[in-house]
Amino acid sequence: MATRRIRIIGGGLAGPEAALQAAKFGCEVDLYEMRPTRSTEAHQTSDFAELVCSNSLKSESENTAPWILKQEMRRAGSILLAEADATAVPAGHALAVDRVEFSKRVAARIAAEPRITVHREEVTQLHENNDTLTILASGPLTSPALAAELQRLTGSDHLAFYDSISPIVDASTIDMEKVYFAARYDKGTADYINCPFTKEEYDRFLDALTTAEAVPAKEWEQIPVENPSCLSSRSEAEGSAFPTDNRQLTTKNSPQYFEGCLPIEETARRGRDTLRFGPMKPVGLTDPKTGKWPYAVVQLRQENLRADSYNLVGFQNHLKFGEQNRVLKLIPGLENATFLRYGQIHRNTYIHAPSLLTETLQLKAHPNIMVAGQLSGVEGYTESIASGMLAGIYAAAIANGQAPTPAPRLSANGSLTHYITHSETKKFQPANITFDLLPSLEEDLRKKIRDKKERHRIQCDRALAAWTNWLELLAENKSLSQAVK
């Protein structure tokens, strides 16, 4: 049987990972990226694998949910994660990368793969045929034309929320006399710069933050819904693939933020101490000058290998640039700082996966079209790469005439996919990997083991065991396919 060609749309994180995985399995791939022919409102370059928001791929602490997801990906040979490891910068217990070097290395891997043909052009149509498989990984800022085509194909409206970008500061302009390096509870290396606040400094900063002027929402940020109440009733009557819960709908006057990535000013408005229990949490960060924890802390994370810039952790916002310059300079140590990039916000679009996707990321009504990355409803860099990895593996199996085998439910990858494809319809929102998504331990075992860390260790052990068995099955299927050919 002749191998079917694979067309992949999107050069962010999921698309290149899917392309490299499919090529690794012997498939011919066409990889489409519309930049620089057509850019987006959030991207700054036309590079593959550009990290638009932060530079962190989250925790590397053993037996955490982000750790187990990455461990599975490493065992499966995730190519983008290998490049992330190769371009890592100091970030304590997290995996953070030099975003420029990371993109360069991903581009080099794609250029070195003879089975991948790159097309720098916008795709506006999704034709389904038996000779080609399509992986749609165009990301949260899918072009209007392609979004309309997807809407036509699925017969559904899109959901959207607002995703945010953190500011970056020039390291040479930080007043190092007022800040200190420390790791929380002295665990790992002291890679983060900590800007300590007194109560008076915190109150002054909070007042300025909550009264600062925000950027008016731009037209492209608006969700294309003229009458949310009509959408709700139409969904109920016609069985739309999108939820009818009005809390999920965004209008021009009511932005729907993703709870896992709230703008800092939105968090601040939820209570005067909310920031101190969130991104400005001081616990475990002892100030060497006082021997005590400060009242609040802003942490700065190294942005690149040269350590000449740092991003403000958790400080994504939607304030006007002039207001950001004024407010952020109230942070101790940043009074004379130069900001290389200010915080921004952009609309983030995703399909309603529970209604549309199978566990192998294929559209139920159009199995020759797959959806991966943030467009599928996963949230986060690592999760997007993981989704692309699975899509590439599944597409390669289909292209070679095999039925794809879904990732096991016990694994972190399988649990993430299970969530987006089986979540309750009306309450579906994008998700990062958490232990809540993995199968719970048996009730009698939960009663016996009270320690949460030990429970998580058992869940991780089970996930890795199931994942290893699945990889062995993939290897057997690949050998069988090659023998048949």
N, C-alpha and C positions, 0 to 999 in steps of 0.2 A: 504494500500500500504506500502510495506517495505521501510524504509528509506535507501537511497543510501549512501554509505561510501564516505568520502571526503579525497582526498590525497592532501597535501599541501607541496610544495617544496620550502624550504628557511626558515632559522631561523633568519633573520634580524629583520626588524620592521613590514613589511606587513604580513609576514607569521605567526608569533605568534599571531598577532592581529586577522587575519582571522581564525586561529585555535580556539582561545578562543571564538570568536563570534559564530562560527558554533557549538561549543560544548555547548555554552549557549542556543542555540536553539534546543538542544537535538540530535545533529548529532555525529556519531562516526568519529574520525579524525585520520589520519596518518600524522604526521609532520616529514618531512625529512630535515636534515641538514648535509651537507658533512663534515663540520669541526668537529673534528680534523683529520678525516681520510684523507681529502684533504683540505688544507688551500688555502687562496687567497694571492695576493701580498700586500693587504692593511690591512687585519685584523690582529690583534695582539693576539686574544684569540679565543676560540671555543664557547664563550658564546652566548646565545640568545640575540637579541636586542643590539648587540655591536654598539656603536656610533663611527663610524670610523673617521669622520671629527670633527666638533665642538661639544659642548655639549648644544647648544641652539636650542630650538624649537620656537624661534622667539617671536614677540611682544604679550604682554598681554594687551596693551592699548586698551581701549574700542573703538569699532567702527572702528577698523583697519581690514584689510583683514585676517591676521593670527589669530586675535582674534575671528572673526566670525566663521572661520573654526573650531577652537578649541571649541567654545561654542556649535556648532552643535554636535561635537563629544562627548562632555561631556553629552549632553542631550540624545544622543543615547547609552551612556554607554560604550564608548571606554575604554578598559581595560588598554592598554599601556599608554594612556594619563593620566589615573588615577594614574598609577605608576610613571609617570613623575611628576605629581603634588606632589606625596608623597616624592619624592627625590629631590625636587627643591632646588637650591642654590641661594643666592642673585644675582640678575642680573638686577636690575632696573626695567624697564618696560617689560623685556623679561622673558620667561620661560626657564631657564637653569637648567640642572640636574647634579647630581653626577653620572657620567656614569657607574661606577662600581656598586653602589647600585641599580641603575635603572636596569641593566642587571640581578642582583641577584634576584630582586623582580619579574621581568618578568619570569625568570626561575622557581621561586617558584610557581607562578600562574599556569604555564604549568604543573609542577609536581603534583600539587594538583587537577588537573582536570582529573577525571577517564576516560573521553571519549576521551582523547588525548593520542595516543601512539607515542612515539618519536623514530625515526630511525636515527642513526648516520651513514649515508652512502650516497654515491654519486648516484644521479639518472641520468641516461644517455639516457633513452628512455621515450617517451610520448605516451603511448598506449591509445587509446580512446575506451572506452566500456560503455555500458549502466548501469553497476553496480557501477561505480565509477566516481566521479567528480574530476577534477584536478585543483588546483590553483597554477599557476607558479609564485612564488614570490622570485626567486633566486637572484634578485638584479643586480646591475651594473657590478658585477664581476662574472656573470654566468660562470660556467666551460666550457672549449672549447667543450667537448663532448655534454653537454646539449645545448649549443648554436648552435652547428651543427644540433642537433636533431630538435630544434625549427626552424632553417632555412629550414630543409627538410620539416617540417610540413607546414610552411607558404609559401614556395617557394620564399623566399625573402632574401635579404642581410640585415645585421644589420647596423644601424647608430651608431656612437660612438662619444663622446666628452671626454675631460679630466676634471676630478673632482679633487679638491685639499684638502689638510689637513693643518691646522694651527699649528704652534709651541706651545709648552707648557713650561712655565718657573717655576722653583722652587721659591716659594714665599719668602723663607728666604734669597734669594740672590738678591732681588730687593732693590736698594738703596732708602729707603722711604723718605730720605731727599730731593730727587730730583723730586719726583712724588707727586700726590695728588688724593684724592678720590673726585669724583664729579659726579652728574647726569646732563645730558644736560638740560640747562635752569633751573636747580634745580628742575626738575620734578621727583617725586618719591624719593626713597632713593639713597644715594650716594654709589653705590655698585661697580662702576668701578674704577680701578686705571688708572690715566691718566699720560702719559709721555709727557711733553711739550717740543716743539722744538722752538728754535730761527730760524731765516732765515738761518743763517750760518750753524747751526747744520742740518737743513733740506737739504740744498744744498749738504753738505758733505755726508749725508746719501743717498740721491738720486743718486749721482754720483757713490757711491760704489754699490748700488743696481742694477743699470742699466748695470754695467760692470762686475758683478759677474758671475762666471761660473755656468752654469746650468747642471743638470744631463742629460746625453744622454738618449734619449728615448729607453726603453728596448723592446725586441722583443714582449713580451706579451702586451705591450701598443699599438702596431701597429694595425690598423684596417685591417682585412683580405681582402684587396682589392689590387690586383696587378696592375690594370689599370683603374683608375677612369674614364677616358674618355670612355672606353668600358662599364663600368657600367652605365654611363649616357645614352649612346645610346641604351644599352640593356634594360634599364628601360623604355625608351620611346617606344621602339618597342614591348616589351613584357608585358608592364603594370605592372612592378614591384611595390611592395607595399612600395617602398622607393623612396624618392625624387630624381629628376634629377638635381636639382640646385647644381652646383659644389661647392658652398660655404658650403654645408652640408657634403662634402666628405673630409675625412682626409687621407693624404698620409704620408709616413715616414718623409717627409721634411716639412709638413705643419700641425701642430697640430691644431685641432678645439676645442677651449676652449668654455665652457658654459659661456655666458656673465654674468650670475648671480654669478659666482664663479671664477673670473679670478685670476690667480696667481699674486701676488703683483708686481712682476717684469714686467709682461705684462702690467698692468695698468700704471706703472711708465713710460713705453716707449711711452705712448700715449700723453705725454706732461708733462712739469715740474710741473705744478700745478694740474695735474689730481688727484694725491693722496690727495691733500688738499681739494678737493671737493668730495672725496670718503672716503676710510677707515681711512684717517688721518685728517678728517674734524674737525676743532677746534671750530666751532661756538657753543655758548651756554655753553662752558666748561671753566668757569672763573677760572684762576689760583689765589688762595688766596694770593700768595706771591706778585703778581703784580696788582691784581684787574682787569686784562685784559684777553682777549682770547689769547692763544699762537699762534704762526705762524702756527703750525701744532701739532697734537696730535696722539699718539698711545694709544689705550685703551686696558686694560687687564681685562679679565672677569674671575671671580672665577670658578675654574674647579670642585671642589668637596665640600662636606659639611665641611671638615676639614679646608678648605681655605689654604691648604699648596701648592697649585699650581694654576697658572692662564694661560689662553690661550690668545694669541695675536689676537685680533678681526680683522678679515679680512686680516690676514697676511699669508694665504695659499701661498705656493710657490713651485718652482721646482728647487731650487738651491742645489748644493752639500753641504753636511753637514758642511764641514769645512768653506765654503763660508758663510753659514747661521750664523755660530758662529761668524765670523768676522763682517759681516754686521749688524746683529741684536744687537751686543754690541755697535753699534754707537747710539742706542736709549737711550736718557737720562734716567738714572736710571737702565739701564741694562748693564752697562759697565763691571760688574763682575758677571753677571748672569750665572746660570747653567740651561741649557735647558734639560728638561726631555724627550722631543720629538721634533724633527725637522719637518719642513714642508715637505710634500710629495705630489706626484701627481699620479693619477691612471686613467686608461681608464674606461669609464662609458658607458655601452651598453644599448640600449633600442630599443624596436620594433617601427615600424611605426604604431601607434595606429589608426590614422584616416582610414587607409586602412584595418586594421585587426580586430579591436575590436568593439563590440556593446556597447550600453550605460550601459549594465549590466556586462561589462568587459569579455564577452565571445568572443572567436575567432569566427568570422563570419562563417568560413568554418568548424570549429570543436567546436560546442557549449558546449561540455562536458569538454572543457579545457578553463580555465580563466587565465588572466594575471593581476597581481597586483603589487603595489610598483613601484620603480624606473624603473623597466624593462618595465612598461606600458607607461612611458613617463611623470610621475609626478616627480617633483624635490623637495627634502627637506624631513627632518625627519617627520614633522607633516603631510605633504601631503602623504608620504608613509604609515604612520599608518592609515590615513583616507581611502586610497585606499584599504588597507587590511581589514579594518572594513567593507566597502561596499562589498568587495568580499566575506567575510564570511557570511554576511547577505544574499546576493544573492544566494550563494551556498547552504545555509541552506534551503531557499525557494524551490530551484530546487530539492534538496534531499528529501524534504517532499512532492513532487508532485505538487508544485505550480509554477506559472509563476512569476519570480521576478519583482518587481516594481521599476523602476529606481528612483534614488534620484531626487527631483524636480529641474528643471532648475533654479529657483529663488534662491536656496540655494547655499552656497559656495561649498559644496561637489558636488552638481549636476553641478555647473558651471565648476568646475575643470574637472570632467569627460566629460562634454560636449566639453570642449576644446580639450582634447586628442583624442576624438572620432570624432570630426567634424572639426578640424583645416584644413586650406588649405594645401593640400598634399605637395606641393613643399617647403613650408616655415615652416614645422613642426619642433619644437624644444621642449625639456622638459620645463615644466612651474611650477613655484611656484604659490600659490594663490595670486591674485591681484584683485583689483576692476575692472580692465579691462576685467576680465573673467566673472564677474557678468553682468546680463542684465542692460543696461543703463536705467536711468529714462526717462519718456516721455519728448518730446522736450519742451512742454509748461511748464512742471514742472521744467525742467532744466533752462529755461529762468527766471522763477519766483524765483528760489532758486540759488543764485550765490555762496553761501558759500560752499566750497568743503566738509568741515566736516559735514555739515548738509545733504548734498547729500548722503554721506557715511552712516550717521546714518539711513536715510530712506532705503537705500539698505540693511543694516543690519537688520532692523526691518522686512522688507519684506522677507529676507532670513530665519530668525528665525520662522516667521509665516508659511511659506511654509514647512519648515523642521518639525515643530511641527505637522502639518497636516499629513505629510508623516509618521511620527512615530506612530501616532494614527492609520493610515491605516495598518501599519505593525502589530500593536498589535491586531487589529481586525482579520487580516488574520491568525495570530498565534492561536488565540482563536478558530477560525473556524476550523483550521487544527486539533487542539487537540480534538475538539468536534466530528469531523468525525472519528478520530481514536478510 
